Amino acid sequence: MNIKEQIKKSIIFLSFLLIFSCIIPFLSYSSAYSAKQEYKWGNDDYKQKNYTEAFYWWEKAAEQGFAGAENNLGHAYLNGLGVMQNYDEAVYWFKKAADQGSAAAEDNLGDAYQQGEATPQEVTEVVYWYKKAAAQGHGVAKTYAEMSLGVVYFQGKIVAQNYDKSVYWFKKAADQGDTNAYFDLGNAYIHAKNIPQNSLKAVYWWKKAADLGNPAAELNLGNAYYDGHGVNLNYSKAVYWYKKAAAQGNTVAEKNLKAIEVRAQWHKNVVIWRQKAAQGNANAENHLGNAYYDGHGVNLNYSKAVYWYKKAAAQGNVYGEDNLGWAYADGKGTAPDITKAVYWFKKAAAQGNTDAERGLRNVGDSYAAAIYWWKKARKGDANAELNLGNAFSHGDGVKKNYYEAVYWWKKAAAQGNSGAEVNLGLAYFYGDGVNQSYPEAVYWYKKAALQGNVYGENNLGVAYAKGKGVQKNCSKAVYWWEKAADQGFALANQELATSQFCYKP
């Protein structure tokens, strides 16, 4: 080979190297750009709820090591979006993104370990990944991690409950201006068991959250002013905050506003009853007695309640007689006197008052009451069948027998007696006299609830909240509690007051 040919070959080789060296960075740049573009296309499809296409593009971008796509793949697998739900795959992709320092993936990895059937090792991983995200993240990812740690320590479900640590992490999130952190920090101060409960601090943090439009904080602030906890009692301010929360759709605040309206109406009613009672109206006298007995429209005063019950009973008012019987039986507003209780219960029962019949059973004349109900039950009286079932259930006047109780409740329920339907629901819920069955319990609660029975409505709400006999559904739970609360059922109001915990995992 001559010198010319050698030079020619060398030139060709060098030209090839030059061209190749130019292509390599171009290919590298083109690949990186492609992954970013694929990630963006996936996000666009996700926003359009085209989850299958979104998964496709994220997977292609993730194959090139794009952390955002890896994180999104984990989200898709965790929630079954565009792919079959797979907890292990979710953890795998979250870890890959987290290993690249993605704070969002670290947050999601903590969530994934909580949602899975966590092993003791994975429980440790929850706190580890949340702490990593809190330490190196920024913005939303950092705040979310701090909030999650606060919740984990506050609930004490997967780690030992520690309110000091809960407050510490909520405060860190609050320092970044997160309204939910303000709200949860207030709750920590008011509910925590291992740190000094401080209603002043609770109100302080709820106020900060409420000022930023947090409806749950507005509700709690309204409660604080209504009850005088952490602030001076102030009904006007309570109404102000309830209205703000209600304007954002908070149903508990709406209920509280209604309760305040009812309270105002009670005051008006008391004025009217006083006027009529002064003219000797027996019904008004009994109503005044009830107002004093329950503290509606007046300060609770059992002695004044008994005074008005006596005046109504003296005129033969059946409700006054019954209420006076209970006052003597319970010793409220007067010295307990069983003889007088039986006397007034019998007078009311003689006028067909079933509550007085229950009173006779409670004060010891249960055998006579049971015989009375037996005779009426044999004639098909639904209320008597209900009460006879109650007698067998409690062993009042007869030997306790749950099977007999269920027998009579079923007879009453067959006639549409809602009280019997509730009792059958309870029997199936606890397995008294029947094989235990939550679905059967729900069946009977529903029948009673559809008739407006407050016990049926409340118990149905509890079933939905706990997922016993029916799929858990917090919205339906609140619906039925509100139905019962609208009828003045106090227990339903208590359930509504804590209904936010139903929505928490």
Secondary structure as the mmCIF struct_conf table of DSSP 4:
data_model
#
loop_
_struct_conf.conf_type_id
_struct_conf.id
_struct_conf.beg_label_comp_id
_struct_conf.beg_label_asym_id
_struct_conf.beg_label_seq_id
_struct_conf.end_label_comp_id
_struct_conf.end_label_asym_id
_struct_conf.end_label_seq_id
HELX_RH_AL_P HELX_RH_AL_P1 ILE A 3 LYS A 47
TURN_TY1_P TURN_TY1_P1 GLN A 48 LYS A 49
HELX_RH_AL_P HELX_RH_AL_P2 TYR A 51 ALA A 62
TURN_TY1_P TURN_TY1_P2 GLU A 63 GLY A 65
HELX_RH_AL_P HELX_RH_AL_P3 ALA A 67 ASN A 79
TURN_TY1_P TURN_TY1_P3 GLY A 80 GLY A 80
BEND BEND1 LEU A 81 VAL A 83
HELX_RH_AL_P HELX_RH_AL_P4 TYR A 87 ALA A 98
TURN_TY1_P TURN_TY1_P4 ASP A 99 GLY A 101
HELX_RH_AL_P HELX_RH_AL_P5 ALA A 103 GLN A 115
BEND BEND2 GLY A 116 GLY A 116
HELX_RH_AL_P HELX_RH_AL_P6 PRO A 120 GLN A 136
HELX_RH_AL_P HELX_RH_AL_P7 GLY A 139 GLN A 155
BEND BEND3 LYS A 157 VAL A 159
HELX_RH_AL_P HELX_RH_AL_P8 TYR A 163 ALA A 174
TURN_TY1_P TURN_TY1_P5 ASP A 175 GLY A 177
HELX_RH_AL_P HELX_RH_AL_P9 THR A 179 HIS A 191
BEND BEND4 LYS A 193 ILE A 195
HELX_RH_AL_P HELX_RH_AL_P10 SER A 199 ASP A 211
TURN_TY1_P TURN_TY1_P6 LEU A 212 GLY A 213
HELX_RH_AL_P HELX_RH_AL_P11 PRO A 215 ASP A 227
TURN_TY1_P TURN_TY1_P7 GLY A 228 GLY A 228
BEND BEND5 HIS A 229 VAL A 231
HELX_RH_AL_P HELX_RH_AL_P12 TYR A 235 ALA A 247
TURN_TY1_P TURN_TY1_P8 GLN A 248 GLY A 249
HELX_RH_AL_P HELX_RH_AL_P13 THR A 251 ALA A 277
TURN_TY1_P TURN_TY1_P9 ALA A 278 GLY A 280
HELX_RH_AL_P HELX_RH_AL_P14 ALA A 282 ASP A 294
TURN_TY1_P TURN_TY1_P10 GLY A 295 GLY A 295
BEND BEND6 HIS A 296 VAL A 298
HELX_RH_AL_P HELX_RH_AL_P15 TYR A 302 ALA A 313
TURN_TY1_P TURN_TY1_P11 ALA A 314 GLY A 316
HELX_RH_AL_P HELX_RH_AL_P16 VAL A 318 ASP A 330
TURN_TY1_P TURN_TY1_P12 GLY A 331 GLY A 331
BEND BEND7 LYS A 332 THR A 334
HELX_RH_AL_P HELX_RH_AL_P17 ILE A 338 ALA A 349
TURN_TY1_P TURN_TY1_P13 ALA A 350 GLY A 352
HELX_RH_AL_P HELX_RH_AL_P18 THR A 354 ASN A 362
TURN_TY1_P TURN_TY1_P14 VAL A 363 GLY A 364
HELX_RH_AL_P HELX_RH_AL_P19 SER A 366 ALA A 377
TURN_TY1_P TURN_TY1_P15 ARG A 378 GLY A 380
HELX_RH_AL_P HELX_RH_AL_P20 ALA A 382 HIS A 394
TURN_TY1_P TURN_TY1_P16 GLY A 395 GLY A 395
BEND BEND8 ASP A 396 VAL A 398
HELX_RH_AL_P HELX_RH_AL_P21 TYR A 402 ALA A 413
TURN_TY1_P TURN_TY1_P17 ALA A 414 GLY A 416
HELX_RH_AL_P HELX_RH_AL_P22 SER A 418 TYR A 430
TURN_TY1_P TURN_TY1_P18 GLY A 431 GLY A 431
BEND BEND9 ASP A 432 VAL A 434
HELX_RH_AL_P HELX_RH_AL_P23 TYR A 438 ALA A 449
TURN_TY1_P TURN_TY1_P19 LEU A 450 GLY A 452
HELX_RH_AL_P HELX_RH_AL_P24 VAL A 454 LYS A 466
TURN_TY1_P TURN_TY1_P20 GLY A 467 GLY A 467
BEND BEND10 LYS A 468 VAL A 470
HELX_RH_AL_P HELX_RH_AL_P25 CYS A 474 ALA A 485
TURN_TY1_P TURN_TY1_P21 ASP A 486 GLY A 488
HELX_RH_AL_P HELX_RH_AL_P26 ALA A 490 ALA A 497
TURN_TY1_P TURN_TY1_P22 THR A 498 THR A 498
HELX_RH_3T_P HELX_RH_3T_P1 SER A 499 TYR A 503
#
